[in-house]
Amino acid sequence: MTADRTAASASGAAPSAAPSASASGASRAELIADTALTLLAERGMRGLTHRAVDEAAGLPLGSTSNHARTRAALLKAAVRRLAQREAEVLAPDEMPGPAGAAPDGTDPVAGLADALALALHRSLTTQRDLLIARYELALEATRRPELREFYDATGRGFREPLEAMMTALGSTEPRRHARSLVAWCEGLMFSCAAGADHDAVPDRAALRTGFQELLRGMLLDE
């Protein structure tokens, strides 16, 4: 696994597929949640059952029910694991800190645009199945109030750091600007994962240019 992570880091990509328990030492809870995400991407919401998770994960029948007794509990476990794995894609250690101009004089807007382009490119390429699973969960959350609240709470963990970065860049409306950035990303992700651009994923350079145009345009409006 260490070798896999080293190779992924060298290529600028985060680890992609959900690891097996034997390969990664992941807990049974993680294995169940990872398998649930895989099933959501492959079969959709109707294909996600406790029995299907047991079979796909190679676990004794009843294992998933012991971990998540209800469907709602299984969906929450999937959302929780989705947030963890998407955080790995975003690679917080590669993101600029919420500070002003970099001490070495580099352009903070260019730095943030480059980091966001890297994370978005990972989502659009090696992590496409995660995107599809997320859309399945987001749609289900519109029908389940208890899941909606849980889903929204995990989403705030991504938006709030972005608001802090926008504040550091001098935005006087960081919440609105962060929302605009997220909306732009969401549009690209849906188009490339399930829409008309599924076979035309932008490269990192194009994404970097797009982020810079958005960031500079918003900040020039201040």
CYANA upper distance limits for C-alpha pairs under 8 A (distance plus 0.5 A):
  1 MET  CA      5 ARG  CA      6.76
  1 MET  CA     23 ALA  CA      7.54
  1 MET  CA     24 SER  CA      7.05
  2 THR  CA      6 THR  CA      6.67
  3 ALA  CA      7 ALA  CA      6.66
  4 ASP  CA      8 ALA  CA      6.62
  4 ASP  CA     15 PRO  CA      7.84
  5 ARG  CA      9 SER  CA      6.52
  5 ARG  CA     14 ALA  CA      7.99
  5 ARG  CA     15 PRO  CA      6.75
  6 THR  CA     10 ALA  CA      6.70
  7 ALA  CA     11 SER  CA      6.85
  8 ALA  CA     12 GLY  CA      6.70
  8 ALA  CA     13 ALA  CA      5.43
  8 ALA  CA     14 ALA  CA      6.10
  8 ALA  CA     15 PRO  CA      6.48
  9 SER  CA     13 ALA  CA      6.33
  9 SER  CA     14 ALA  CA      7.05
 12 GLY  CA    118 LEU  CA      7.88
 13 ALA  CA    122 ARG  CA      6.38
 13 ALA  CA    126 THR  CA      7.79
 14 ALA  CA     88 GLU  CA      7.59
 14 ALA  CA     89 VAL  CA      6.13
 14 ALA  CA    122 ARG  CA      7.19
 14 ALA  CA    126 THR  CA      8.07
 15 PRO  CA     89 VAL  CA      8.40
 15 PRO  CA    126 THR  CA      8.28
 16 SER  CA    126 THR  CA      5.79
 16 SER  CA    127 GLN  CA      6.20
 17 ALA  CA    126 THR  CA      8.36
 17 ALA  CA    127 GLN  CA      8.00
 18 ALA  CA     34 ASP  CA      6.44
 18 ALA  CA     35 THR  CA      8.21
 18 ALA  CA     38 THR  CA      8.28
 19 PRO  CA     23 ALA  CA      6.89
 19 PRO  CA     24 SER  CA      6.58
 19 PRO  CA     26 ALA  CA      8.37
 20 SER  CA     24 SER  CA      6.72
 20 SER  CA     25 GLY  CA      8.44
 20 SER  CA     26 ALA  CA      7.86
 20 SER  CA     31 LEU  CA      7.32
 21 ALA  CA     25 GLY  CA      5.67
 21 ALA  CA     26 ALA  CA      5.34
 21 ALA  CA     27 SER  CA      7.27
 21 ALA  CA     28 ARG  CA      7.68
 21 ALA  CA     31 LEU  CA      6.54
 22 SER  CA     26 ALA  CA      8.02
 26 ALA  CA     30 GLU  CA      6.50
 26 ALA  CA     31 LEU  CA      6.93
 27 SER  CA     31 LEU  CA      6.77
 28 ARG  CA     32 ILE  CA      6.60
 29 ALA  CA     33 ALA  CA      6.72
 29 ALA  CA     67 HIS  CA      7.42
 30 GLU  CA     34 ASP  CA      6.38
 30 GLU  CA     81 ARG  CA      7.66
 31 LEU  CA     35 THR  CA      6.50
 31 LEU  CA     57 ALA  CA      7.54
 32 ILE  CA     36 ALA  CA      6.64
 32 ILE  CA     53 VAL  CA      7.08
 32 ILE  CA     54 ASP  CA      8.22
 32 ILE  CA     57 ALA  CA      7.42
 32 ILE  CA     64 THR  CA      7.07
 33 ALA  CA     37 LEU  CA      6.84
 33 ALA  CA     74 LEU  CA      8.09
 33 ALA  CA     77 ALA  CA      6.32
 33 ALA  CA     78 ALA  CA      5.45
 33 ALA  CA     81 ARG  CA      6.60
 34 ASP  CA     38 THR  CA      6.80
 34 ASP  CA     78 ALA  CA      7.68
 34 ASP  CA     81 ARG  CA      7.46
 35 THR  CA     39 LEU  CA      6.66
 35 THR  CA     53 VAL  CA      6.55
 35 THR  CA     56 ALA  CA      7.36
 35 THR  CA     57 ALA  CA      6.64
 36 ALA  CA     40 LEU  CA      6.68
 36 ALA  CA     48 LEU  CA      7.04
 36 ALA  CA     53 VAL  CA      6.56
 36 ALA  CA     74 LEU  CA      8.44
 36 ALA  CA     78 ALA  CA      6.75
 37 LEU  CA     41 ALA  CA      6.81
 37 LEU  CA     78 ALA  CA      6.66
 37 LEU  CA     82 LEU  CA      7.95
 37 LEU  CA    130 LEU  CA      7.60
 37 LEU  CA    133 ALA  CA      6.20
 38 THR  CA     42 GLU  CA      6.64
 38 THR  CA    129 ASP  CA      7.69
 38 THR  CA    130 LEU  CA      8.39
 38 THR  CA    133 ALA  CA      7.81
 39 LEU  CA     43 ARG  CA      5.97
 39 LEU  CA     44 GLY  CA      7.27
 39 LEU  CA     47 GLY  CA      7.01
 39 LEU  CA     48 LEU  CA      6.48
 39 LEU  CA     53 VAL  CA      8.07
 40 LEU  CA     44 GLY  CA      4.93
 40 LEU  CA     45 MET  CA      6.12
 40 LEU  CA     47 GLY  CA      7.33
 40 LEU  CA     48 LEU  CA      6.70
 40 LEU  CA    132 ILE  CA      8.07
 40 LEU  CA    133 ALA  CA      5.64
 40 LEU  CA    136 GLU  CA      7.24
 41 ALA  CA    129 ASP  CA      5.99
 41 ALA  CA    130 LEU  CA      7.62
 41 ALA  CA    132 ILE  CA      5.79
 41 ALA  CA    133 ALA  CA      5.22
 41 ALA  CA    136 GLU  CA      8.29
 43 ARG  CA     47 GLY  CA      5.38
 43 ARG  CA     48 LEU  CA      7.84
 44 GLY  CA     48 LEU  CA      7.47
 44 GLY  CA    133 ALA  CA      8.29
 44 GLY  CA    136 GLU  CA      7.16
 45 MET  CA    136 GLU  CA      6.89
 45 MET  CA    137 LEU  CA      8.44
 45 MET  CA    140 GLU  CA      8.49
 47 GLY  CA     52 ALA  CA      7.85
 48 LEU  CA     52 ALA  CA      6.88
 48 LEU  CA     53 VAL  CA      7.58
 49 THR  CA     53 VAL  CA      6.79
 49 THR  CA     71 ARG  CA      8.21
 50 HIS  CA     54 ASP  CA      6.87
 50 HIS  CA     62 GLY  CA      8.12
 50 HIS  CA     64 THR  CA      6.04
 50 HIS  CA     65 SER  CA      6.63
 50 HIS  CA     71 ARG  CA      8.33
 51 ARG  CA     55 GLU  CA      6.72
 51 ARG  CA     61 LEU  CA      7.06
 51 ARG  CA     62 GLY  CA      7.76
 51 ARG  CA     64 THR  CA      7.95
 52 ALA  CA     56 ALA  CA      6.51
 53 VAL  CA     57 ALA  CA      6.34
 53 VAL  CA     64 THR  CA      7.26
 54 ASP  CA     58 GLY  CA      6.42
 54 ASP  CA     59 LEU  CA      5.32
 54 ASP  CA     60 PRO  CA      6.84
 54 ASP  CA     61 LEU  CA      6.21
 54 ASP  CA     62 GLY  CA      7.67
 54 ASP  CA     63 SER  CA      6.95
 54 ASP  CA     64 THR  CA      6.60
 55 GLU  CA     59 LEU  CA      6.79
 55 GLU  CA     60 PRO  CA      8.26
 55 GLU  CA     61 LEU  CA      7.87
 59 LEU  CA     63 SER  CA      6.88
 62 GLY  CA     66 ASN  CA      6.70
 63 SER  CA     67 HIS  CA      6.98
 64 THR  CA     68 ALA  CA      6.41
 64 THR  CA     69 ARG  CA      7.98
 65 SER  CA     69 ARG  CA      5.01
 65 SER  CA     70 THR  CA      7.68
 68 ALA  CA     73 ALA  CA      5.63
 68 ALA  CA     74 LEU  CA      5.67
 68 ALA  CA     77 ALA  CA      8.25
 69 ARG  CA     73 ALA  CA      7.05
 69 ARG  CA     74 LEU  CA      7.97
 70 THR  CA     74 LEU  CA      6.90
 71 ARG  CA     75 LEU  CA      6.68
 72 ALA  CA     76 LYS  CA      6.69
 72 ALA  CA    147 LEU  CA      7.75
 73 ALA  CA     77 ALA  CA      6.69
 74 LEU  CA     78 ALA  CA      6.78
 75 LEU  CA     79 VAL  CA      6.75
 75 LEU  CA    137 LEU  CA      8.09
 75 LEU  CA    147 LEU  CA      8.08
 76 LYS  CA     80 ARG  CA      6.59
 76 LYS  CA    147 LEU  CA      7.16
 76 LYS  CA    150 PHE  CA      7.66
 76 LYS  CA    151 TYR  CA      8.45
 77 ALA  CA     81 ARG  CA      6.66
 78 ALA  CA     82 LEU  CA      6.45
 79 VAL  CA     83 ALA  CA      6.75
 79 VAL  CA    134 ARG  CA      8.38
 79 VAL  CA    137 LEU  CA      7.75
 79 VAL  CA    150 PHE  CA      8.46
 79 VAL  CA    151 TYR  CA      7.02
 79 VAL  CA    154 THR  CA      8.39
 80 ARG  CA     84 GLN  CA      7.01
 80 ARG  CA    154 THR  CA      7.83
 81 ARG  CA     85 ARG  CA      6.70
 82 LEU  CA     86 GLU  CA      6.51
 82 LEU  CA    130 LEU  CA      7.74
 82 LEU  CA    134 ARG  CA      7.84
 83 ALA  CA     87 ALA  CA      6.57
 83 ALA  CA    154 THR  CA      6.94
 83 ALA  CA    155 GLY  CA      8.28
 84 GLN  CA     88 GLU  CA      7.05
 85 ARG  CA     89 VAL  CA      6.99
 86 GLU  CA     90 LEU  CA      6.78
 86 GLU  CA    130 LEU  CA      8.34
 87 ALA  CA     91 ALA  CA      6.70
 87 ALA  CA     92 PRO  CA      7.71
 88 GLU  CA     92 PRO  CA      8.10
 89 VAL  CA    119 ALA  CA      6.52
 89 VAL  CA    122 ARG  CA      7.11
 89 VAL  CA    123 SER  CA      7.41
 89 VAL  CA    127 GLN  CA      8.43
 90 LEU  CA     94 GLU  CA      8.47
 90 LEU  CA     95 MET  CA      8.48
 90 LEU  CA    116 LEU  CA      8.36
 90 LEU  CA    119 ALA  CA      5.42
 90 LEU  CA    120 LEU  CA      8.33
 91 ALA  CA     95 MET  CA      7.53
 91 ALA  CA    119 ALA  CA      7.82
 94 GLU  CA    115 ALA  CA      7.01
 95 MET  CA    112 LEU  CA      7.35
 95 MET  CA    115 ALA  CA      6.16
 95 MET  CA    116 LEU  CA      8.16
 96 PRO  CA    108 PRO  CA      8.36
 96 PRO  CA    111 GLY  CA      7.36
 96 PRO  CA    112 LEU  CA      6.59
 96 PRO  CA    115 ALA  CA      8.04
 96 PRO  CA    165 MET  CA      8.30
 97 GLY  CA    165 MET  CA      7.69
 98 PRO  CA    161 PRO  CA      8.33
 98 PRO  CA    164 ALA  CA      6.27
 98 PRO  CA    165 MET  CA      5.28
 98 PRO  CA    167 THR  CA      8.36
 98 PRO  CA    168 ALA  CA      6.12
 99 ALA  CA    165 MET  CA      7.71
 99 ALA  CA    168 ALA  CA      5.65
 99 ALA  CA    169 LEU  CA      8.20
100 GLY  CA    108 PRO  CA      7.80
100 GLY  CA    168 ALA  CA      5.52
100 GLY  CA    169 LEU  CA      6.49
100 GLY  CA    170 GLY  CA      8.45
101 ALA  CA    105 GLY  CA      7.22
101 ALA  CA    106 THR  CA      7.72
101 ALA  CA    107 ASP  CA      7.34
101 ALA  CA    108 PRO  CA      6.04
101 ALA  CA    169 LEU  CA      8.19
102 ALA  CA    106 THR  CA      6.16
102 ALA  CA    107 ASP  CA      7.52
102 ALA  CA    108 PRO  CA      6.60
106 THR  CA    111 GLY  CA      8.14
107 ASP  CA    111 GLY  CA      6.78
108 PRO  CA    112 LEU  CA      6.64
108 PRO  CA    169 LEU  CA      7.75
109 VAL  CA    113 ALA  CA      6.58
109 VAL  CA    169 LEU  CA      7.72
109 VAL  CA    212 GLN  CA      7.32
109 VAL  CA    215 LEU  CA      7.41
109 VAL  CA    216 ARG  CA      7.91
110 ALA  CA    114 ASP  CA      6.57
110 ALA  CA    212 GLN  CA      6.96
111 GLY  CA    115 ALA  CA      6.82
112 LEU  CA    116 LEU  CA      6.58
113 ALA  CA    117 ALA  CA      6.49
113 ALA  CA    208 ARG  CA      5.94
113 ALA  CA    209 THR  CA      8.23
113 ALA  CA    211 PHE  CA      5.65
113 ALA  CA    212 GLN  CA      6.06
113 ALA  CA    215 LEU  CA      8.31
114 ASP  CA    118 LEU  CA      6.74
114 ASP  CA    208 ARG  CA      5.96
115 ALA  CA    119 ALA  CA      6.90
116 LEU  CA    120 LEU  CA      6.54
116 LEU  CA    208 ARG  CA      8.04
116 LEU  CA    211 PHE  CA      8.03
117 ALA  CA    121 HIS  CA      6.43
117 ALA  CA    204 ARG  CA      6.23
117 ALA  CA    205 ALA  CA      8.26
117 ALA  CA    207 LEU  CA      5.70
117 ALA  CA    208 ARG  CA      5.53
117 ALA  CA    211 PHE  CA      7.68
118 LEU  CA    122 ARG  CA      6.82
118 LEU  CA    204 ARG  CA      6.86
119 ALA  CA    123 SER  CA      6.94
120 LEU  CA    124 LEU  CA      6.75
120 LEU  CA    185 CYS  CA      7.88
120 LEU  CA    207 LEU  CA      8.31
121 HIS  CA    125 THR  CA      6.64
121 HIS  CA    202 PRO  CA      8.22
121 HIS  CA    203 ASP  CA      7.43
121 HIS  CA    204 ARG  CA      6.53
121 HIS  CA    207 LEU  CA      8.06
122 ARG  CA    126 THR  CA      6.04
122 ARG  CA    127 GLN  CA      6.62
123 SER  CA    127 GLN  CA      5.13
123 SER  CA    128 ARG  CA      6.39
123 SER  CA    130 LEU  CA      8.29
123 SER  CA    131 LEU  CA      7.68
123 SER  CA    189 MET  CA      8.10
124 LEU  CA    128 ARG  CA      5.94
124 LEU  CA    189 MET  CA      6.82
124 LEU  CA    192 CYS  CA      7.15
124 LEU  CA    193 ALA  CA      7.39
124 LEU  CA    201 VAL  CA      7.33
125 THR  CA    201 VAL  CA      8.15
127 GLN  CA    131 LEU  CA      7.33
128 ARG  CA    132 ILE  CA      7.05
128 ARG  CA    193 ALA  CA      6.69
129 ASP  CA    133 ALA  CA      6.71
130 LEU  CA    134 ARG  CA      6.60
131 LEU  CA    135 TYR  CA      6.83
131 LEU  CA    189 MET  CA      7.93
131 LEU  CA    190 PHE  CA      8.39
131 LEU  CA    193 ALA  CA      7.39
132 ILE  CA    136 GLU  CA      6.91
132 ILE  CA    193 ALA  CA      7.33
132 ILE  CA    194 ALA  CA      8.10
133 ALA  CA    137 LEU  CA      6.82
134 ARG  CA    138 ALA  CA      6.50
135 TYR  CA    139 LEU  CA      6.66
136 GLU  CA    140 GLU  CA      6.78
137 LEU  CA    141 ALA  CA      6.56
138 ALA  CA    142 THR  CA      7.24
138 ALA  CA    148 ARG  CA      8.32
138 ALA  CA    151 TYR  CA      7.95
139 LEU  CA    143 ARG  CA      7.81
140 GLU  CA    144 ARG  CA      6.93
140 GLU  CA    147 LEU  CA      8.36
141 ALA  CA    145 PRO  CA      7.08
141 ALA  CA    146 GLU  CA      8.32
141 ALA  CA    147 LEU  CA      5.64
141 ALA  CA    148 ARG  CA      4.94
141 ALA  CA    151 TYR  CA      7.62
142 THR  CA    148 ARG  CA      6.81
143 ARG  CA    148 ARG  CA      8.47
144 ARG  CA    148 ARG  CA      6.61
145 PRO  CA    149 GLU  CA      6.82
146 GLU  CA    150 PHE  CA      7.04
147 LEU  CA    151 TYR  CA      6.37
148 ARG  CA    152 ASP  CA      6.54
149 GLU  CA    153 ALA  CA      6.70
150 PHE  CA    154 THR  CA      7.02
151 TYR  CA    155 GLY  CA      6.94
152 ASP  CA    156 ARG  CA      6.98
153 ALA  CA    157 GLY  CA      7.68
154 THR  CA    158 PHE  CA      8.12
155 GLY  CA    159 ARG  CA      7.12
156 ARG  CA    160 GLU  CA      6.38
157 GLY  CA    161 PRO  CA      7.74
158 PHE  CA    162 LEU  CA      7.37
159 ARG  CA    163 GLU  CA      6.82
159 ARG  CA    178 ALA  CA      7.46
159 ARG  CA    179 ARG  CA      8.18
159 ARG  CA    182 VAL  CA      8.29
160 GLU  CA    164 ALA  CA      6.92
161 PRO  CA    165 MET  CA      6.84
162 LEU  CA    166 MET  CA      6.75
162 LEU  CA    178 ALA  CA      6.48
163 GLU  CA    167 THR  CA      6.72
163 GLU  CA    174 PRO  CA      5.59
163 GLU  CA    175 ARG  CA      6.04
163 GLU  CA    177 HIS  CA      8.19
163 GLU  CA    178 ALA  CA      5.89
164 ALA  CA    168 ALA  CA      6.77
164 ALA  CA    174 PRO  CA      7.80
165 MET  CA    169 LEU  CA      6.85
166 MET  CA    170 GLY  CA      7.09
166 MET  CA    171 SER  CA      6.04
166 MET  CA    174 PRO  CA      5.68
166 MET  CA    177 HIS  CA      7.74
166 MET  CA    178 ALA  CA      7.31
167 THR  CA    171 SER  CA      5.48
167 THR  CA    172 THR  CA      7.30
167 THR  CA    173 GLU  CA      8.22
167 THR  CA    174 PRO  CA      5.94
169 LEU  CA    219 LEU  CA      8.40
170 GLY  CA    219 LEU  CA      7.65
171 SER  CA    177 HIS  CA      8.17
171 SER  CA    218 MET  CA      8.40
171 SER  CA    219 LEU  CA      6.57
171 SER  CA    222 GLU  CA      7.35
172 THR  CA    222 GLU  CA      7.38
173 GLU  CA    177 HIS  CA      6.70
174 PRO  CA    178 ALA  CA      6.29
175 ARG  CA    179 ARG  CA      6.61
176 ARG  CA    180 SER  CA      6.77
177 HIS  CA    181 LEU  CA      6.83
177 HIS  CA    218 MET  CA      7.46
178 ALA  CA    182 VAL  CA      6.69
179 ARG  CA    183 ALA  CA      6.54
180 SER  CA    184 TRP  CA      6.70
181 LEU  CA    185 CYS  CA      6.77
181 LEU  CA    214 LEU  CA      7.96
182 VAL  CA    186 GLU  CA      6.50
183 ALA  CA    187 GLY  CA      6.62
184 TRP  CA    188 LEU  CA      6.91
185 CYS  CA    189 MET  CA      6.57
186 GLU  CA    190 PHE  CA      6.61
187 GLY  CA    191 SER  CA      6.63
188 LEU  CA    192 CYS  CA      6.51
189 MET  CA    193 ALA  CA      6.34
190 PHE  CA    194 ALA  CA      6.04
190 PHE  CA    195 GLY  CA      6.57
191 SER  CA    195 GLY  CA      4.47
191 SER  CA    196 ALA  CA      6.27
191 SER  CA    197 ASP  CA      5.76
191 SER  CA    198 HIS  CA      6.86
192 CYS  CA    196 ALA  CA      7.47
192 CYS  CA    197 ASP  CA      5.13
192 CYS  CA    198 HIS  CA      4.53
192 CYS  CA    199 ASP  CA      7.53
192 CYS  CA    200 ALA  CA      7.47
192 CYS  CA    201 VAL  CA      6.47
193 ALA  CA    197 ASP  CA      8.12
193 ALA  CA    198 HIS  CA      5.80
194 ALA  CA    198 HIS  CA      6.50
197 ASP  CA    201 VAL  CA      7.09
202 PRO  CA    206 ALA  CA      6.40
202 PRO  CA    207 LEU  CA      6.93
203 ASP  CA    207 LEU  CA      6.89
204 ARG  CA    208 ARG  CA      6.47
205 ALA  CA    209 THR  CA      6.74
206 ALA  CA    210 GLY  CA      6.75
207 LEU  CA    211 PHE  CA      6.72
208 ARG  CA    212 GLN  CA      6.68
209 THR  CA    213 GLU  CA      6.68
210 GLY  CA    214 LEU  CA      6.78
211 PHE  CA    215 LEU  CA      6.51
212 GLN  CA    216 ARG  CA      6.38
213 GLU  CA    217 GLY  CA      6.34
214 LEU  CA    218 MET  CA      6.65
215 LEU  CA    219 LEU  CA      6.65
216 ARG  CA    220 LEU  CA      6.38
217 GLY  CA    221 ASP  CA      6.95
218 MET  CA    222 GLU  CA      7.57
